[in-house]
Amino acid sequence: MIITVIIIAIFVLIILAASIRIVNEYERGVVFRLGRYVGVRGPGLILLIPFIERMVKVDLRVVTMDVPAQECITVDTVTVKVDAVVYFRVIKPESAILNVEQYIRATSLLCQTTLRNVVGQSDLEDLLAHRDKVNEKLQVLIDEGTEPWGIKVSMVEVRDVQLPETMQRAMAAQAEAERERRAKIVHAEGEAQAAEKLAEAAKVIASQPSAMQLRYLQTLVTISTEKTNTIVFPLPMDLLKPLLGGATGDQKK
């Protein structure tokens, strides 16, 4: 009798273990009855018919997937290596199970091929300066490809663009030349502005002789602060004319 009870208890436990399933809030269970799809259940406690129904859990959270670096040739015949990151989630669990085998792997392969195609249709400037357009195009194409699988691609980001060493040196030389060009332009503009101001100052000094005398006196004050032993400073005769004129007047008196 005891053995019979033990056997019945074990049998009941096996039945319960085969029939009770717990599905988390972020999951859904795709249920099959004798191999036939019968619906999606969850979240919470799920009761299955033992040995007749089977359930496959599908995670509905956003999946962050790295796309391995792909070697591509751009429209302007530059060989680059580009990798990306894709954000997607399952919105139809039944399609992710019924329409494709291993939907994560299938999405990864689709992302790789789409990345190569999009980069091959873009030029280097788009990849470096207009990456948002490339990201948007990738997102649209991948989302269209995964729609029959019940997968929604929310965002695709091109993460890194690796250039050949020769191209890197050429771009560095181009950037250096551009910086030198801008520096020369700024220097030339400064010289032009300085020349204009000097011309204006010369006109003022030419119209006012006393201004030249004040300028010489200011220069003497500046030189006197220098730590030099000997200073040779030209003294214009215009500064002496008033003095010579006054001395000559005194003699005549």
FIVO-518449 format. One record per atom (N, C-alpha, C): residue number from 1; residue in three letters; atom name; x, y, z. Coordinates in steps of 0.001 Angstrom, whole numbers, m for minus. Each point is the difference from the previous one (the first is absolute). Layout:
     n   res   atom        px        py        pz
   NUM   ALA     CA         X         Y         Z
...
This chain:
     n   res   atom        px        py        pz
     1   MET      N       817     m1217         0
     1   MET     CA      m817      1217         0
     1   MET      C       849      1264         0
     2   ILE      N      1015        16       847
     2   ILE     CA       884      1177        92
     2   ILE      C       735       206     m1314
     3   ILE      N       401     m1111      m592
     3   ILE     CA       715       112     m1271
     3   ILE      C      m913       575     m1076
     4   THR      N     m1260      m406        43
     4   THR     CA      m958       512      m975
     4   THR      C      m203      1498       168
     5   VAL      N      m109       437      1245
     5   VAL     CA      m161      1438       264
     5   VAL      C      1216       772      m473
     6   ILE      N      1159      m563       248
     6   ILE     CA      1229       683      m429
     6   ILE      C        46       107     m1522
     7   ILE      N      m402     m1084      m656
     7   ILE     CA        10        23     m1472
     7   ILE      C      m988      1026      m529
     8   ILE      N     m1189        35       618
     8   ILE     CA     m1004       976      m439
     8   ILE      C       490      1432       246
     9   ALA      N       639       227      1147
     9   ALA     CA       520      1343       301
     9   ALA      C      1078       405     m1000
    10   ILE      N       868      m931      m325
    10   ILE     CA      1052       299      m980
    10   ILE      C      m624       310     m1357
    11   PHE      N     m1015      m770      m365
    11   PHE     CA      m679       215     m1275
    11   PHE      C      m679      1378       m31
    12   VAL      N      m629       355      1107
    12   VAL     CA      m643      1324        79
    12   VAL      C      1039      1114      m117
    13   LEU      N      1122      m144       664
    13   LEU     CA      1057      1011       m85
    13   LEU      C       517       136     m1429
    14   ILE      N       138     m1117      m666
    14   ILE     CA       463        49     m1394
    14   ILE      C     m1021       723      m864
    15   ILE      N     m1293      m295       251
    15   ILE     CA     m1058       653      m771
    15   ILE      C        10      1504       248
    16   LEU      N       130       392      1277
    16   LEU     CA        28      1427       331
    16   LEU      C      1217       687      m606
    17   ALA      N      1154      m664        77
    17   ALA     CA      1213       584      m570
    17   ALA      C      m121       179     m1503
    18   ALA      N      m750      m897      m648
    18   ALA     CA      m154        94     m1444
    18   ALA      C     m1083       971      m419
    19   SER      N      m880       357       923
    19   SER     CA     m1128       841      m380
    19   SER      C       117      1445       477
    20   ILE      N       760       247      1033
    20   ILE     CA        87      1360       564
    20   ILE      C      1221       713      m572
    21   ARG      N      m232      1188      m511
    21   ARG     CA      1081       857      m487
    21   ARG      C      m215      1420       534
    22   ILE      N      1083       685       248
    22   ILE     CA       m55      1398       449
    22   ILE      C       670       864     m1063
    23   VAL      N      m732       979      m481
    23   VAL     CA       501       914     m1033
    23   VAL      C       168      1382       625
    24   ASN      N      1189       555      m118
    24   ASN     CA       287      1319       573
    24   ASN      C      m729      1104      m756
    25   GLU      N       m21      1189       599
    25   GLU     CA      m698      1133      m595
    25   GLU      C       570       375     m1362
    26   TYR      N      1313      m148      m168
    26   TYR     CA       656       380     m1247
    26   TYR      C        68     m1154      m997
    27   GLU      N      m734     m1077       262
    27   GLU     CA        16     m1169      m877
    27   GLU      C     m1416      m342      m450
    28   ARG      N       m62      m781     m1071
    28   ARG     CA     m1254      m584      m459
    28   ARG      C       287     m1457      m375
    29   GLY      N     m1044      m825       162
    29   GLY     CA       151     m1415      m319
    29   GLY      C      m789      m374     m1242
    30   VAL      N       682      m525     m1002
    30   VAL     CA      m649      m477     m1218
    30   VAL      C      m311     m1485       210
    31   VAL      N     m1275      m333        m9
    31   VAL     CA      m453     m1344       384
    31   VAL      C      m322      m815     m1254
    32   PHE      N       448     m1255         3
    32   PHE     CA      m283      m964     m1073
    32   PHE      C      m717     m1203       615
    33   ARG      N     m1051      m444      m674
    33   ARG     CA      m729     m1185       439
    33   ARG      C       137     m1077     m1068
    34   LEU      N       718     m1036       366
    34   LEU     CA       299     m1072      m951
    34   LEU      C       628       552     m1283
    35   GLY      N       889       985       199
    35   GLY     CA       715       595     m1118
    35   GLY      C      m714      1131      m691
    36   ARG      N     m1259       256       352
    36   ARG     CA      m774      1055      m651
    36   ARG      C        m5      1251       895
    37   TYR      N       219      1149      m635
    37   TYR     CA        m7      1247       752
    37   TYR      C     m1427       308       469
    38   VAL      N      m142       291      1316
    38   VAL     CA     m1327       271       560
    38   VAL      C      m109      1387       619
    39   GLY      N      1100       758       159
    39   GLY     CA      m124      1349       540
    39   GLY      C      1195       423       823
    40   VAL      N       m77      1249       450
    40   VAL     CA      1045       593       836
    40   VAL      C      m580       231      1388
    41   ARG      N       712      m418      1019
    41   ARG     CA      m470       135      1375
    41   ARG      C      1028       748       852
    42   GLY      N      m520       535      1101
    42   GLY     CA       866       682       951
    42   GLY      C      m259      1494        21
    43   PRO      N       577       679       994
    43   PRO     CA       887      m548      1045
    43   PRO      C      m783      m602      1164
    44   GLY      N       740      m647       912
    44   GLY     CA      m614      m594      1174
    44   GLY      C       100     m1520        m6
    45   LEU      N      m947      m638       714
    45   LEU     CA       m13     m1455       117
    45   LEU      C      m748      m603     m1186
    46   ILE      N       649      m932      m680
    46   ILE     CA      m565      m635     m1191
    46   ILE      C      m175     m1492       290
    47   LEU      N     m1182      m521      m320
    47   LEU     CA      m276     m1429       141
    47   LEU      C       m60      m643     m1377
    48   LEU      N       789     m1017      m180
    48   LEU     CA        60      m723     m1261
    48   LEU      C      m554     m1407       187
    49   ILE      N      m491      m542     m1075
    49   ILE     CA      m440     m1402        33
    49   ILE      C      1257      m876       m59
    50   PRO      N       244      m776      1019
    50   PRO     CA      1257      m764        53
    50   PRO      C       166      m913     m1213
    51   PHE      N      1225        26      m535
    51   PHE     CA       423      m868     m1092
    51   PHE      C      m758       259     m1317
    52   ILE      N      m878       978        m2
    52   ILE     CA      m749       337     m1215
    52   ILE      C       347      1401      m479
    53   GLU      N       113       917       942
    53   GLU     CA       342      1389      m340
    53   GLU      C      1447       297       360
    54   ARG      N       592       845      m815
    54   ARG     CA      1384       422       214
    54   ARG      C        72      1514      m173
    55   MET      N       837       652       799
    55   MET     CA        75      1461       m35
    55   MET      C      1448       446      m232
    56   VAL      N       141      1014      m858
    56   VAL     CA      1302       611      m276
    56   VAL      C       m62      1447       481
    57   LYS      N       923       372       886
    57   LYS     CA        26      1363       530
    57   LYS      C       740       932      m959
    58   VAL      N      m516      1224      m106
    58   VAL     CA       617      1027      m844
    58   VAL      C       185      1247       845
    59   ASP      N      1220       520        m1
    59   ASP     CA       322      1215       758
    59   ASP      C      m411      1225      m822
    60   LEU      N      m768       910       616
    60   LEU     CA      m479      1192      m698
    60   LEU      C       852      1235       267
    61   ARG      N      1045      m120       777
    61   ARG     CA       839      1158       297
    61   ARG      C       866       387     m1203
    62   VAL      N       494      1233        37
    62   VAL     CA       849       497     m1089
    62   VAL      C      1332      m734        28
    63   VAL      N       405      m478     m1150
    63   VAL     CA      1270      m720      m143
    63   VAL      C      1021       951      m618
    64   THR      N      1147       107       642
    64   THR     CA      1105       808      m529
    64   THR      C      1011      m946      m640
    65   MET      N       157       102     m1301
    65   MET     CA       824      m955      m733
    65   MET      C      1116       725      m743
    66   ASP      N      1206      m471       193
    66   ASP     CA      1155       536      m722
    66   ASP      C        98      m662     m1368
    67   VAL      N       167       833     m1009
    67   VAL     CA       220      m502     m1360
    67   VAL      C      1509       m30      m235
    68   PRO      N       581     m1142      m294
    68   PRO     CA      1457       m69      m206
    68   PRO      C       442       920     m1138
    69   ALA      N      1271       411        83
    69   ALA     CA       549       906     m1021
    69   ALA      C       m56      m656     m1370
    70   GLN      N      m521       757      m960
    70   GLN     CA      m135      m483     m1373
    70   GLN      C       932       810      m904
    71   GLU      N       756      m690      m823
    71   GLU     CA       896       677      m947
    71   GLU      C      m791       323     m1271
    72   CYS      N       m79      1273      m301
    72   CYS     CA      m829       462     m1116
    72   CYS      C       805       957      m869
    73   ILE      N      m496       199     m1217
    73   ILE     CA       577       953      m940
    73   ILE      C     m1062      1056      m293
    74   THR      N       305      1240       285
    74   THR     CA      m959      1084      m195
    74   THR      C      m127       357     m1476
    75   VAL      N      m923       922      m288
    75   VAL     CA      m214       431     m1378
    75   VAL      C      1265       628      m580
    76   ASP      N       741       747       821
    76   ASP     CA      1240       621      m470
    76   ASP      C      1203      m914       170
    77   THR      N      m235     m1328       m30
    77   THR     CA      1042     m1038       m28
    77   THR      C       986       113      1158
    78   VAL      N      m513       168      1191
    78   VAL     CA       817        m3      1213
    78   VAL      C      m380     m1225       814
    79   THR      N       979      m817       351
    79   THR     CA      m253     m1200       790
    79   THR      C       m29       367      1479
    80   VAL      N     m1097      m290       649
    80   VAL     CA      m160       331      1421
    80   VAL      C      m557     m1213       735
    81   LYS      N       195        10      1310
    81   LYS     CA      m609      m985       882
    81   LYS      C      m983       728       908
    82   VAL      N     m1235      m449       m32
    82   VAL     CA     m1069       686       726
    82   VAL      C      m705     m1000       899
    83   ASP      N      m188       366      1263
    83   ASP     CA      m821      m801       890
    83   ASP      C     m1130       867       544
    84   ALA      N     m1006      m653       570
    84   ALA     CA     m1196       721       443
    84   ALA      C      m609      m716      1194
    85   VAL      N      m995       644       582
    85   VAL     CA      m775      m586      1087
    85   VAL      C     m1475       177      m342
    86   VAL      N      m788     m1056       228
    86   VAL     CA     m1414       m23      m379
    86   VAL      C      m843      m242      1256
    87   TYR      N     m1082       764       111
    87   TYR     CA      m942      m155      1100
    87   TYR      C     m1342      m485      m582
    88   PHE      N      m465     m1145       467
    88   PHE     CA     m1256      m537      m511
    88   PHE      C      m702      m769      1108
    89   ARG      N     m1288      m276      m207
    89   ARG     CA      m778      m798       947
    89   ARG      C     m1082      m761      m763
    90   VAL      N      m497     m1047       617
    90   VAL     CA     m1054      m819      m580
    90   VAL      C     m1347       617       365
    91   ILE      N      m829       249      m997
    91   ILE     CA     m1345       539       248
    91   ILE      C     m1086     m1036      m315
    92   LYS      N       358     m1031      m755
    92   LYS     CA      m936     m1092      m304
    92   LYS      C       700     m1320       301
    93   PRO      N      m183      m526      1204
    93   PRO     CA       723     m1239       369
    93   PRO      C      m299     m1172      m915
    94   GLU      N     m1258      m107      m471
    94   GLU     CA      m344     m1138      m849
    94   GLU      C       753        38     m1323
    95   SER      N       203      1226      m568
    95   SER     CA       746       108     m1257
    95   SER      C      1480      m303       203
    96   ALA      N       539       409      1145
    96   ALA     CA      1414      m259       275
    96   ALA      C       295     m1485       134
    97   ILE      N     m1014      m788       374
    97   ILE     CA       199     m1439       144
    97   ILE      C      m412      m765     m1249
    98   LEU      N     m1103       412      m621
    98   LEU     CA      m552      m753     m1130
    98   LEU      C       673       334     m1326
    99   ASN      N       419      1251      m191
    99   ASN     CA       459       440     m1319
    99   ASN      C      1506       m65      m207
   100   VAL      N       773      m190      1058
   100   VAL     CA      1449        m2      m158
   100   VAL      C       607      m885      1083
   101   GLU      N      1099      m643      m350
   101   GLU     CA       729      m806       971
   101   GLU      C      1126       843       596
   102   GLN      N        39        84      1321
   102   GLN     CA      1016       781       705
   102   GLN      C       m25      1461      m492
   103   TYR      N     m1021       707       430
   103   TYR     CA      m228      1357      m522
   103   TYR      C      1149       954       320
   104   ILE      N       706      m213      1119
   104   ILE     CA      1124       893       333
   104   ILE      C      1141      m192      m993
   105   ARG      N       314     m1245      m311
   105   ARG     CA      1068      m267      m975
   105   ARG      C      m405       506     m1383
   106   ALA      N     m1253      m206      m372
   106   ALA     CA      m462       473     m1307
   106   ALA      C        67      1521       m90
   107   THR      N      m359       685      1075
   107   THR     CA        92      1464        10
   107   THR      C      1446       460       m96
   108   SER      N       892      m700       672
   108   SER     CA      1420       365       m56
   108   SER      C       547      m124     m1424
   109   LEU      N      m314     m1098      m673
   109   LEU     CA       485      m179     m1376
   109   LEU      C      m605      1037      m943
   110   LEU      N     m1279       315       203
   110   LEU     CA      m631      1023      m833
   110   LEU      C       647      1360       215
   111   CYS      N       356       318      1237
   111   CYS     CA       664      1276       293
   111   CYS      C      1367        73      m689
   112   GLN      N       729     m1094       m22
   112   GLN     CA      1318        m1      m631
   112   GLN      C      m103       243     m1501
   113   THR      N      m896      m718      m653
   113   THR     CA      m136       176     m1452
   113   THR      C      m539      1388      m347
   114   THR      N      m946       498       789
   114   THR     CA      m543      1342      m267
   114   THR      C      1055      1063       220
   115   LEU      N       830      m172      1016
   115   LEU     CA      1076       968       260
   115   LEU      C       965        63     m1170
   116   ARG      N       364     m1154      m546
   116   ARG     CA       906       m10     m1157
   116   ARG      C      m643       678     m1206
   117   ASN      N     m1278      m257      m226
   117   ASN     CA      m669       599     m1157
   117   ASN      C      m111      1519       129
   118   VAL      N      m376       472      1175
   118   VAL     CA      m179      1450       192
   118   VAL      C      1333       731       m85
   119   VAL      N      1030      m551       610
   119   VAL     CA      1320       637       m81
   119   VAL      C       501        m7     m1433
   120   GLY      N      m274     m1079      m730
   120   GLY     CA       423       m56     m1395
   120   GLY      C      m702      1007      m881
   121   GLN      N     m1160       496       419
   121   GLN     CA      m727      1007      m759
   121   GLN      C       253      1424       500
   122   SER      N       866       161       989
   122   SER     CA       305      1315       575
   122   SER      C      1446       356      m308
   123   ASP      N       301      1298       104
   123   ASP     CA      1388       430      m145
   123   ASP      C       599       249      1375
   124   LEU      N      1310       251        17
   124   LEU     CA       712       142      1264
   124   LEU      C      m488      1211       791
   125   GLU      N      m359      1057      m680
   125   GLU     CA      m465      1207       693
   125   GLU      C     m1287      m273       772
   126   ASP      N      m909      m788      m587
   126   ASP     CA     m1237      m341       699
   126   ASP      C       282      m805      1265
   127   LEU      N       949      m919       m71
   127   LEU     CA       317      m818      1163
   127   LEU      C       631       810      1126
   128   LEU      N       762      1033      m358
   128   LEU     CA       713       765      1004
   128   LEU      C      m771      1231       468
   129   ALA      N      m652       692      m935
   129   ALA     CA      m644      1274       343
   129   ALA      C     m1512       m77        86
   130   HIS      N      m614      m948      m691
   130   HIS     CA     m1464      m107       m20
   130   HIS      C      m411     m1410       429
   131   ARG      N       486      m411      1144
   131   ARG     CA      m253     m1356       464
   131   ARG      C     m1457      m212       384
   132   ASP      N      m686      1072       389
   132   ASP     CA     m1405      m162       390
   132   ASP      C      m851      m478     m1173
   133   LYS      N       324       451     m1217
   133   LYS     CA      m744      m463     m1170
   133   LYS      C       235     m1488      m248
   134   VAL      N      1238      m430       167
   134   VAL     CA       317     m1424      m171
   134   VAL      C      m726      m826      1060
   135   ASN      N       m23       494      1241
   135   ASN     CA      m698      m720      1073
   135   ASN      C     m1494      m130      m298
   136   GLU      N      m588      1077      m479
   136   GLU     CA     m1430       m35      m298
   136   GLU      C      m310      m979     m1132
   137   LYS      N       842        m9     m1022
   137   LYS     CA      m214      m928     m1117
   137   LYS      C       147     m1442       453
   138   LEU      N       992      m266       841
   138   LEU     CA       184     m1352       528
   138   LEU      C     m1219      m432       819
   139   GLN      N      m501       897       831
   139   GLN     CA     m1143      m341       849
   139   GLN      C     m1228      m349      m823
   140   VAL      N      m236       775     m1052
   140   VAL     CA     m1180      m252      m837
   140   VAL      C       121     m1342      m723
   141   LEU      N      1154      m267      m580
   141   LEU     CA       177     m1235      m767
   141   LEU      C       m53     m1243       891
   142   ILE      N       675        56      1140
   142   ILE     CA         4     m1165       892
   142   ILE      C     m1390      m230       582
   143   ASP      N      m699      1088       324
   143   ASP     CA     m1346      m136       550
   143   ASP      C      m952      m630     m1018
   144   GLU      N       150       366     m1261
   144   GLU     CA      m828      m620     m1036
   144   GLU      C       297     m1489      m130
   145   GLY      N      1281      m367       132
   145   GLY     CA       356     m1410      m128
   145   GLY      C      m461      m854      1165
   146   THR      N       m56       578      1213
   146   THR     CA      m379      m777      1179
   146   THR      C     m1493        86       325
   147   GLU      N      m748       792      m742
   147   GLU     CA     m1433       131       289
   147   GLU      C      m753     m1332       m94
   148   PRO      N       260      m858     m1006
   148   PRO     CA      m707     m1299       m25
   148   PRO      C       347      m893      1186
   149   TRP      N      1095       277       685
   149   TRP     CA       397      m810      1158
   149   TRP      C      m576       546      1306
   150   GLY      N      m800      1067       m72
   150   GLY     CA      m564       583      1210
   150   GLY      C       998       772       822
   151   ILE      N      1027       551      m655
   151   ILE     CA      1065       724       688
   151   ILE      C       m30      1455      m440
   152   LYS      N       102       905       972
   152   LYS     CA        41      1435      m257
   152   LYS      C      1393       530       305
   153   VAL      N       658       549     m1021
   153   VAL     CA      1326       605       170
   153   VAL      C      m201      1474       321
   154   SER      N       374       396      1200
   154   SER     CA      m242      1374       446
   154   SER      C      1135       940      m359
   155   MET      N      1246      m493       m42
   155   MET     CA      1120       905      m256
   155   MET      C      1209      m794      m479
   156   VAL      N       748       610      m920
   156   VAL     CA      1260      m565      m487
   156   VAL      C      1039      1120        34
   157   GLU      N      1143      m279       585
   157   GLU     CA      1061       993       113
   157   GLU      C      1295      m565      m565
   158   VAL      N       556       698     m1010
   158   VAL     CA      1341      m342      m484
   158   VAL      C       997       466      1048
   159   ARG      N       756      m922       547
   159   ARG     CA       825       314      1157
   159   ARG      C      1412       433      m364
   160   ASP      N       619      m663      m934
   160   ASP     CA      1396       302      m316
   160   ASP      C       236      m210     m1486
   161   VAL      N       795       895      m584
   161   VAL     CA       401       m95     m1402
   161   VAL      C      1526       m26       m26
   162   GLN      N       566     m1125      m371
   162   GLN     CA      1445      m165       m36
   162   GLN      C       499       224     m1431
   163   LEU      N       920       951      m140
   163   LEU     CA       556       340     m1312
   163   LEU      C      1376      m630      m175
   164   PRO      N       422      m244     m1241
   164   PRO     CA      1370      m476      m239
   164   PRO      C      1020      1041       459
   165   GLU      N      1207      m459       319
   165   GLU     CA      1028       909       501
   165   GLU      C       361      1072     m1029
   166   THR      N        39      m377     m1273
   166   THR     CA       321       986     m1029
   166   THR      C     m1058      1095       m57
   167   MET      N     m1265      m401       126
   167   MET     CA     m1074       983        m1
   167   MET      C        50       879      1243
   168   GLN      N       353      m587      1141
   168   GLN     CA       121       793      1220
   168   GLN      C      1097      1053      m128
   169   ARG      N      1137      m399      m596
   169   ARG     CA      1092       973      m180
   169   ARG      C      m408      1097      m974
   170   ALA      N      m701      m387     m1065
   170   ALA     CA      m442      1000      m972
   170   ALA      C      m994       976       627
   171   MET      N      m926      m511       804
   171   MET     CA      m970       880       649
   171   MET      C       667       886      1046
   172   ALA      N      1002      m545       698
   172   ALA     CA       727       818       974
   172   ALA      C       761      1128      m694
   173   ALA      N       630      m319     m1148
   173   ALA     CA       705      1049      m745
   173   ALA      C      m967      1049      m526
   174   GLN      N     m1166      m452      m463
   174   GLN     CA     m1004       947      m478
   174   GLN      C      m494       904      1129
   175   ALA      N      m229      m597      1174
   175   ALA     CA      m444       807      1138
   175   ALA      C      1074      1003       422
   176   GLU      N      1266      m432       m28
   176   GLU     CA      1085       913       357
   176   GLU      C       107      1152      m994
   177   ALA      N      m142      m318     m1287
   177   ALA     CA        37      1057     m1009
   177   ALA      C     m1166       975       172
   178   GLU      N     m1147      m530       362
   178   GLU     CA     m1164       869       216
   178   GLU      C       218       922      1199
   179   ARG      N       598      m549      1066
   179   ARG     CA       293       845      1164
   179   ARG      C      1018      1080      m335
   180   GLU      N      1032      m340      m783
   180   GLU     CA       991       998      m400
   180   GLU      C      m635      1081      m873
   181   ARG      N      m906      m419      m896
   181   ARG     CA      m671       983      m853
   181   ARG      C      m818       987       831
   182   ARG      N      m738      m529       972
   182   ARG     CA      m799       883       843
   182   ARG      C       880       925       831
   183   ALA      N      1126      m527       506
   183   ALA     CA       914       830       788
   183   ALA      C       578      1128      m843
   184   LYS      N       372      m312     m1251
   184   LYS     CA       542      1040      m868
   184   LYS      C     m1055      1056      m335
   185   ILE      N     m1241      m454      m197
   185   ILE     CA     m1072       957      m289
   185   ILE      C      m220       926      1184
   186   VAL      N       m26      m580      1201
   186   VAL     CA      m191       826      1200
   186   VAL      C      1158       967       176
   187   HIS      N      1232      m481      m247
   187   HIS     CA      1176       872       125
   187   HIS      C       m40      1136     m1021
   188   ALA      N      m386      m342     m1239
   188   ALA     CA       m79      1031     m1041
   188   ALA      C     m1087      1027       328
   189   GLU      N     m1140      m464       512
   189   GLU     CA     m1052       934       389
   189   GLU      C       463       909      1128
   190   GLY      N       755      m564       948
   190   GLY     CA       541       828      1079
   190   GLY      C       977      1039      m512
   191   GLU      N       873      m400      m943
   191   GLU     CA       955       955      m572
   191   GLU      C      m728      1111      m753
   192   ALA      N     m1063      m372      m727
   192   ALA     CA      m754      1013      m744
   192   ALA      C      m670       992       946
   193   GLN      N      m598      m501      1065
   193   GLN     CA      m620       897       968
   193   GLN      C      1031       882       688
   194   ALA      N      1166      m595       337
   194   ALA     CA      1057       805       620
   194   ALA      C       494      1082      m945
   195   ALA      N       128      m349     m1290
   195   ALA     CA       457      1008      m969
   195   ALA      C     m1014      1145      m120
   196   GLU      N     m1284      m331        28
   196   GLU     CA     m1019      1046       m59
   196   GLU      C        90       920      1217
   197   LYS      N       161      m575      1170
   197   LYS     CA       100       823      1200
   197   LYS      C      1272       858        m9
   198   LEU      N      1114      m568      m496
   198   LEU     CA      1239       782       m88
   198   LEU      C      m141      1154      m981
   199   ALA      N      m708      m268     m1119
   199   ALA     CA      m213      1080      m963
   199   ALA      C      m837      1123       609
   200   GLU      N     m1037      m376       769
   200   GLU     CA      m799      1017       668
   200   GLU      C       824       775      1018
   201   ALA      N       845      m719       764
   201   ALA     CA       851       676       978
   201   ALA      C       990       936      m684
   202   ALA      N       545      m430     m1149
   202   ALA     CA       953       855      m722
   202   ALA      C      m670      1283      m481
   203   LYS      N     m1240      m112      m452
   203   LYS     CA      m722      1194      m432
   203   LYS      C      m206       972      1162
   204   VAL      N      m340      m542      1174
   204   VAL     CA      m195       857      1162
   204   VAL      C      1299       683       402
   205   ILE      N      1076      m790        26
   205   ILE     CA      1306       579       385
   205   ILE      C       458      1039     m1008
   206   ALA      N      m235      m261     m1301
   206   ALA     CA       402       952     m1031
   206   ALA      C      m781      1317       110
   207   SER      N     m1235       m79       408
   207   SER     CA      m810      1218       138
   207   SER      C       319       768      1272
   208   GLN      N       594      m648      1002
   208   GLN     CA       335       633      1268
   208   GLN      C      1481      m255       305
   209   PRO      N       890       950      m304
   209   PRO     CA      1433      m207       269
   209   PRO      C       300      m262      1468
   210   SER      N      m779       605       873
   210   SER     CA       255      m212      1429
   210   SER      C      m248     m1456       402
   211   ALA      N      m838      m688      m733
   211   ALA     CA      m253     m1404       301
   211   ALA      C      1252      m835      m189
   212   MET      N       803       348     m1010
   212   MET     CA      1258      m705      m202
   212   MET      C       940       222      1173
   213   GLN      N        35      1201       528
   213   GLN     CA       862       280      1145
   213   GLN      C      m440      m804      1209
   214   LEU      N     m1327       m82       242
   214   LEU     CA      m485      m791      1116
   214   LEU      C       331     m1472      m179
   215   ARG      N       m50      m459     m1242
   215   ARG     CA       319     m1403      m264
   215   ARG      C      1458      m295       300
   216   TYR      N       893       928      m360
   216   TYR     CA      1419      m180       309
   216   TYR      C       232         6      1498
   217   LEU      N      m682       880       706
   217   LEU     CA       165        37      1451
   217   LEU      C      m481     m1297       648
   218   GLN      N     m1124      m544      m489
   218   GLN     CA      m474     m1277       527
   218   GLN      C       987     m1123      m287
   219   THR      N       617        44     m1178
   219   THR     CA       993     m1023      m342
   219   THR      C      1202        89       927
   220   LEU      N       425      1237       332
   220   LEU     CA      1116       170       931
   220   LEU      C      m327      m571      1373
   221   VAL      N     m1218       218       454
   221   VAL     CA      m396      m560      1297
   221   VAL      C        33     m1522       m39
   222   THR      N      m447      m582     m1099
   222   THR     CA         9     m1457      m123
   222   THR      C      1415      m551       m22
   223   ILE      N       870       667      m764
   223   ILE     CA      1381      m475      m101
   223   ILE      C       718       125      1329
   224   SER      N      m319      1029       759
   224   SER     CA       701       223      1268
   224   SER      C      m235     m1127       999
   225   THR      N     m1056      m752      m168
   225   THR     CA      m270     m1126       910
   225   THR      C       776     m1255      m380
   226   GLU      N       568       m27     m1219
   226   GLU     CA       765     m1170      m434
   226   GLU      C      1329       m57       737
   227   LYS      N       453     m1229       299
   227   LYS     CA      1261      m199       697
   227   LYS      C      1144       m77      m998
   228   THR      N       309      1091      m614
   228   THR     CA      1108        77      m971
   228   THR      C       985      1057       459
   229   ASN      N      1238      m154      m451
   229   ASN     CA      1061       932       398
   229   ASN      C        58      1226      m888
   230   THR      N      m177      m233     m1292
   230   THR     CA       127      1102      m946
   230   THR      C     m1225        32      m890
   231   ILE      N      m560      1194      m145
   231   ILE     CA     m1173       169      m842
   231   ILE      C       303      1090     m1014
   232   VAL      N      m137      m326     m1259
   232   VAL     CA       166       962     m1082
   232   VAL      C     m1388       275      m552
   233   PHE      N      m451      1207       163
   233   PHE     CA     m1349       365      m412
   233   PHE      C        72      1233      m889
   234   PRO      N      m452       m52     m1221
   234   PRO     CA        68      1174      m889
   234   PRO      C      m938      1102       496
   235   LEU      N       551      1196        22
   235   LEU     CA      m775      1159       449
   235   LEU      C      m333       854     m1212
   236   PRO      N     m1247       100      m373
   236   PRO     CA      m353       795     m1193
   236   PRO      C       207      1499       256
   237   MET      N       361       678     m1040
   237   MET     CA       252      1444       106
   237   MET      C     m1280       765       257
   238   ASP      N     m1134      m610      m319
   238   ASP     CA     m1260       701       251
   238   ASP      C      m201       281      1476
   239   LEU      N       564      m894       844
   239   LEU     CA      m131       240      1425
   239   LEU      C       858      1163       480
   240   LEU      N      1081       276      m742
   240   LEU     CA       913      1067       415
   240   LEU      C      m362      1350      m576
   241   LYS      N      m845        23     m1022
   241   LYS     CA      m337      1290      m609
   241   LYS      C      m599       990       984
   242   PRO      N      m930      m431       868
   242   PRO     CA      m519       979       959
   242   PRO      C      1082       567       913
   243   LEU      N       923      m891       414
   243   LEU     CA      1070       471       885
   243   LEU      C       967       920      m735
   244   LEU      N       360      m406     m1232
   244   LEU     CA       922       839      m772
   244   LEU      C      m655      1329      m347
   245   GLY      N     m1269       m63      m285
   245   GLY     CA      m706      1238      m313
   245   GLY      C       m22       927      1196
   246   GLY      N      m207      m557      1217
   246   GLY     CA       m17       842      1194
   246   GLY      C      1365       579       296
   247   ALA      N      1066      m773      m189
   247   ALA     CA      1358       510       254
   247   ALA      C       374      1095      m974
   248   THR      N      m368      m131     m1252
   248   THR     CA       318      1022      m988
   248   THR      C      m734      1294       312
   249   GLY      N     m1241      m150       479
   249   GLY     CA      m751      1209       379
   249   GLY      C       637       726      1142
   250   ASP      N       555      m705       979
   250   ASP     CA       660       644      1135
   250   ASP      C      1253       731      m428
   251   GLN      N       752      m585      m935
   251   GLN     CA      1225       678      m447
   251   GLN      C      m334      1291      m713
   252   LYS      N     m1100       m37      m834
   252   LYS     CA      m367      1195      m724
   252   LYS      C      m404      1119       973
   253   LYS      N      m606      m381      1116
   253   LYS     CA      m338      1010       974
   253   LYS      C      1245       579       609
